[in-house]
């Protein structure tokens, strides 16, 4: 069979790595009865582990491993509960586990009286904290130190340099802005600690006659809005460390972390934002740090990616006398706005790219923007055919999963935006679903609730309730879904670059139906590896999908095979690596 177990669990294609399964074997030789503790170490798993056989045993799946022929029985219910590859983080801490809100959304604030809390309402109160971020407890006796008793009722109190209790008051000689009467804008506390405080409790003992209002902001909702408005800048804030610090006579605290913390699947898990504790010279520190590293290591050539390394890294490399290439993977929304940020970024790019040997772009349009605005000279520009696709990772399956539907299976994988053609795909599915009973329509992708172009949650629920489509959620690994598909559909009218979803589908020999749109028509050739249809034309899309269904399997296989050949030759990662080889080898001539 191979290194992975693939089967349909709970109606969804799911992948289980062989090593992971063997490490979780529930047999008495591997797991202590009663305690549930493992009796084997990960190092006891033999080298070259592979799955040689799977058997359907009703409520369980029997798996035989090579090379030692060990057999394990995994309950299907357990496999469903521990399914991998669906993008879920499973710890309840990301944006997907929260109720994102703006003030109008909170018609009623989560609140509870202190007597109700003591009488058994603790779980409900804490659930509100997990769900929306806060709860209001009323009627707590205004006694100094009582807040520590409230905290101890559900957890332990972490002591800091402020002690176990932070007494907020107006101080004539304040050591913290909290000890002044100044209004403080929204922020997260103690960003200079790692880890930062999690749950904080505020207990008002005596209020001033006026003022003293408490403002709350949903950081998860703010991050979601920011990601929808400017994905590139969102990525920059999620990747770029920012320095925070706090110093007084007895304390010196420092931490350097990104403003937006992401989970392993790329979902927002935390926000670290506090202008009062941010180091204003962090960018200059980055520049000097890079310059020190470059002068110490003396590389022959440096490739920079994303905005800050492209800007400060190019300058630092030039200062150290080292050639560099700026790889500009996208512009972001900041280049469409005539504001101070646009002007600052443009100025910095213009200054930095004078120092770079070349500037690489992923499409002609981004390059033309930089040349037109005189941020880079045309002679330094080079266009890459996308970021490349690993055709070994995205390869057609050698065998089918344990279980697979016999119905013809359409798949669309995308951000759930209207301009990506999601609504058109669903309408075509509705029409064909009434005409044919042996057809499935699956949609997977990231739902962006606050994006102005996003489909609504109501629409998504309606489509599922009416059984027009099956929604598989966000998939960290799309390959199990692609292996189940007979045809990939992407009727986008968005201004695409080179859609990665098309490259992935083509690499796995899936025939494609997409729109005659910029970026899409570069990947799909009519009648060669799929079909093209006019943007915004549901009738034509439906007809092409029906045409695909009626093709003989051998003809669909031909389209899929052609697609893999096309992307391997034009967009394969090896071609991108050749550009890097060219840049490095050109050092021998003294220029690139």
Order of alpha helices (4+ residues) and beta strands (2+ residues): beta-beta-alpha-beta-beta-beta-alpha-beta-alpha-beta-alpha-alpha-alpha-beta-beta-beta-beta-alpha-beta-alpha-beta-alpha-beta-alpha-beta-beta-alpha-beta-alpha-beta-alpha-beta-alpha-beta-alpha-beta-alpha-alpha-alpha
